[in-house]
Amino acid sequence: MHVKSFKLPGINTFNIRAMAPKPQKSPKGQKKGKKKMKPQLPVAEEEEPMNMESMGHPEIYPLVLTTKTQEIFNCRVEEDMTDEQTYKLIKKEDILADLQNRAAVSDFHPVKKIVREYPGEELLLVYDKDFKYGLNFYLIGTEEGKENFLKTPEVPEEQEEFKEYVQEEVYIYKPPVSKPWISLGSEKEIEEESVQESEKRVTYMISRKRSEFGAPVSFRDQNASSVKDAYIECTSYPDKNYILTQAEKDVSLQVIAEVKDTSTQTKWAFPKNATTQYEPREFSEEEKNVIEESKSFADFFNNVSTSVEIALQQNEILNTFIDDWKNLAEEESTFGDKTDTHLKEFQSFTDLHSTMEKMITCVSWHPTIYGLIVVSVAVRLSYEERVQNSGRLLLQPSLLLFWSFSDPIHPQLMLESPDDIFCFEFCPSDPNIIAGGCINGQIVMWDITAHADRIENIKTGGSRSKKATLKPMFLLEPDSNKETMYIRHCAVSSIENGHRKVITDIHWLPDSFEINRMGAVFENRSGINCQLVTCSADCTICFWDIRPQKPAVTAAAAAAAAAAAAAAAAAATAAATAAGANNTNQQQPAEKKKEENIEIPFDVPSTFLHLDLSWKPLSRIKLSKGDTSLDHCPTKLSLGEDPFLCKIQGTSSIHVLLKDKMLSQIKMLKAAEINPYQNLDLGIANILKPIEDFCTKFFVGTEEGEVIYTDWKMERDSETGRLMAKKPVNLYTVHDGAVHTVQRSPFFNDIILTVGGWNVAIWKEEVMTGPLLQTCCAPKRYTAGHWSLTRPGVFYIGREDGYVDIWDLLEKTHEPAQSQNICITMITYIKPWTFSSKQQFIAIADYYGTLHILEIPWTLSHPSSNEVSSVNYYFEREVRHLEYVQQRKEIREQEKKDMALELVKKKAKVYHKTKEQMEVELKLEYESYLELEKSVLFSLGLGKVSEKMSYLDLH
């Protein structure tokens, strides 16, 4: 065996054993006692090189050339030797030199004899790419073979393909030739599969008498049951010595319907009243005495008394009926579990049909239909750009889009408006009524009652009557046949009498009260939400009433008006008769024009027709800046909630109660088949009943970052007699930018969250000293915020860089508990929503017009058992801290005043002395002068001797 190591291109070096003929034995005459020398590979010289004589090519000698050899002879694979150049002529002298230098290590060592005996000067080395002869190269050892290889004509590819095709078509049958059997190990498999006896055979011996052999046998019929011993039963029994496991069994079955007839007879027993008197079975006095005096009774008490005492002590220390596992799970899920704290992306909505770049300005979940969300969009242009592109903007409709979880691409409804909507809100009494505020200062009203069935039947995994868990996106198939509907508005406010600039916030007043022009509060006569409040950048806050404002008419005035109308009609008839045909022709177009003016489009409901283009605010408030002529510019406001909701306490949040209340109202309306908004004149005639002790104060956020606590009641100016707004109760400059959010907590009605500029503040109503919490400046400006609906200490804040800061007051109060990136642009609105007790969502809108729906994790949606009381204690502690700070301020101010007064008194103090006091002071001054004189004379040596002695005695 000759082992040669070589390396092929792209393949690691490996060994190939080249079969060579066995070396010839040394001749017999060779001496064995020669000295041992270093091996010079004498055997290799005797080896016969391997050629391809068996394949009909005795002149070809396969070789293995390593990478080193290829570099020496410039025959590197894929560089020197390619598909086009497959051979190379190598000088015989170079090969012999390599054999001499590298000896047995040379790759030409197996063909050394062929090289030496080669008659020519150059040998032909051919690259065997396909390993046709087993190795990567082969050497042609004869001149004739070299000439035949070099002179081989190149056959065109078409002819080669034709030859191959012809050779494939011609089939030559070759009979099989028998070959000797070569075992590859299959007999072992046959032996394993063959059945062999594993146990010894059972041998039975049957014997009978020799005399009975060959006896005649006669068979006859016999009744087996008539004879006692004639019937022999051979029952089967398990044989412990033989166990057979059934591996396969063919069984056929016929399936038929199982039919069973059953009947029952219930016996009805007549009911009877029965009574039973029983008494406990007790021991007699004698038996009690015997048991008490017995030794077993005393031993029992001695053994058990210690255990009973320990158990009683444990019951006093711990409550054994508390479920520790349940409490542990609640605490861990709220505070300890950190694995599920991030908002998870659930779905996103984008209007792909709009040609202009728009942003989302307001978001609201449908109050009763789960999985339906409404957004308002506006063009991303500044005031100057809007003026320049005003003509282009008129061609683009301003819309409110209804999105459903079942179809994230196509809106379900599109509500048209005269201009871009910046805020809107569903009516709490009827969710089919929607009010919105435009950028031009108008209020728009929609009534989608006619399309309520369309949005209620959307496949969102749940219905209004019965909630269910939301299905995944891939299970919801949108209705492709349903086209998006455009719905026109049914009323807009008057341009002349409304706001002058963009409406920044809008709210429905609760249905429990209504106000008049003076701002006084009365009981709601209609029993539904009929009034709105809006704030605008024109520095005004307006209250609106959707009911028709009809002046009261007395009976006498009505009769006089009727008489005047009848007289005017008679005069008009006489004039028309006298005028002739020309006047008649002139009156007909006027009448037609009048009819056309009152004609209602077929697709616009007449619910608020009386308001269209004539709707005026009921009351208007301006927040004056005091002595100056300027006013505050409100951006957001928050009124007091319904007093009934403020008194509700429990684990369920207020928004759930609102939804239940709304659903009950809708069911009542459907049952009665009467829509109160179709007839708003019913309650106007009722007498107004004032509500005493009603809080009319509310919070307002301004464009300058101020938070104002003011009153909506009007008062008359003593000089002019005009109605004017009251001065603000308090004004705080906390935020360093426009206020974007003013919202009351769903758990504490007197706690308000304000977001604006670079910080956040939490306020408590009736606390006039300042905010309970004021955060430090954030790295980016805050643009939106909202309280959590289920956890009282959690709220979400949106930033201009696309991050959402999640604050948890029970975890941290100086910084957000966590921050999460939602998008790459500014967040414009945040609105959470509770689908069920186990699933909550939050809608986050951005500046590029994308609405992101994220699922709120368990830790941010499920409060602990005492979280409400803990947060309430935190707010009360902050109130006490503010009171303490205020007291310290007052004390310090009083101290400063006292010190200033004392200083003034010292400066202005005049001493009034008596004559005796002045004489005593002069005498003391004279005596001190004499002492000074004596000391000076003594120091100069001019004093008398007696004076010197007295001075020394004194000193």
Number of C-alpha atoms within 10 A of each C-alpha: 10 11 9 18 14 18 16 14 11 6 8 8 13 10 10 13 10 17 11 15 13 11 14 9 8 9 7 7 6 8 8 7 6 7 5 6 6 5 7 10 10 9 13 18 15 14 17 16 18 17 22 14 11 7 9 9 12 15 18 23 22 26 26 21 26 19 16 14 17 15 13 11 17 14 23 19 19 12 9 16 19 14 11 6 12 17 21 17 14 16 14 18 13 13 21 16 11 19 17 12 11 12 16 15 12 19 23 22 22 24 21 22 16 19 23 12 10 15 13 12 12 18 21 21 22 22 24 18 17 10 12 11 17 14 18 21 22 25 22 23 23 19 17 11 16 19 12 10 14 11 9 8 8 7 9 9 9 9 10 12 12 12 12 11 11 11 11 9 9 8 8 7 6 6 6 6 6 6 6 6 6 6 7 7 8 9 10 10 9 10 10 10 9 8 8 8 6 6 8 6 7 5 5 5 4 4 5 7 6 7 7 8 8 7 7 6 5 5 5 4 5 10 8 11 9 9 9 8 8 11 12 8 6 6 5 6 6 7 7 6 6 7 8 5 5 6 5 6 6 4 5 6 5 4 6 6 5 5 6 6 4 5 6 5 5 6 6 6 6 5 6 6 4 5 6 4 4 6 5 5 6 8 10 8 9 9 11 12 11 11 14 12 11 11 10 11 12 12 10 10 11 11 10 10 11 10 11 12 11 11 12 10 11 12 12 10 9 9 9 10 7 9 9 10 8 9 13 11 13 17 15 13 19 19 14 12 13 11 9 13 15 18 19 15 14 16 15 17 19 17 18 9 8 10 8 12 14 18 22 26 23 23 26 21 22 17 23 18 20 25 21 20 21 21 24 25 23 23 18 15 13 9 8 9 10 14 11 11 12 11 10 10 16 11 8 14 15 21 22 26 22 21 26 24 25 24 19 16 16 21 20 22 22 21 20 20 25 18 20 24 31 22 25 28 21 20 21 22 23 22 20 17 17 19 21 26 29 25 21 17 26 26 29 22 22 24 25 20 14 11 13 12 10 12 16 16 12 22 19 25 17 19 16 13 10 7 13 14 12 18 14 13 14 7 12 16 11 17 11 8 6 10 11 13 12 15 19 20 22 24 25 24 22 18 16 13 14 21 29 17 17 21 29 23 25 25 21 22 24 22 18 17 22 25 23 15 14 17 20 16 20 18 16 22 19 21 15 21 21 22 20 21 21 27 29 25 21 18 21 23 26 20 24 24 21 19 20 14 14 9 6 7 9 8 8 9 11 11 12 11 12 12 12 12 12 12 12 11 12 12 11 11 11 10 12 15 11 9 10 10 11 9 13 12 10 10 13 11 11 11 11 10 12 11 10 10 9 9 9 12 10 7 12 18 19 15 19 23 16 15 20 16 16 16 25 20 21 19 20 23 20 21 22 19 12 11 6 7 7 12 14 21 24 30 28 25 27 21 20 18 15 14 13 8 15 15 8 13 11 8 11 13 16 20 17 14 13 14 14 14 13 19 20 13 16 17 12 12 15 11 9 9 9 11 14 17 20 11 12 17 14 12 14 15 11 10 10 15 12 15 13 9 7 13 13 15 18 16 24 26 28 24 21 19 23 22 26 21 21 19 18 25 20 19 14 13 11 8 6 7 9 11 17 17 21 17 16 17 12 15 16 15 13 20 24 16 20 22 29 25 26 24 21 23 19 21 27 16 18 16 17 22 21 29 27 28 22 19 22 23 20 20 23 22 15 10 14 15 15 19 21 21 16 17 14 12 14 13 11 15 19 30 25 26 28 23 23 24 24 23 21 23 22 22 20 20 24 30 23 20 18 22 20 25 20 21 22 20 18 15 13 11 13 12 15 19 16 13 15 13 13 21 19 13 15 22 31 26 25 24 21 22 23 19 16 13 10 12 16 20 22 23 21 25 31 23 23 18 24 18 26 19 22 20 19 24 18 18 22 24 21 20 21 18 13 8 16 18 11 16 19 16 12 16 18 14 13 16 19 13 13 18 15 12 13 14 12 12 12 12 12 12 12 12 12 12 12 12 12 12 12 12 12 11 11 10 9 9 9 8 5 5 8 7 7 9 10 10 11 11 10 12 12 11 11 12 11 11 11 12 11 11 13 17 15 13 14 16 11 9 11 11 15 12 11 9 14 18 11 11 14 10 8 7 6
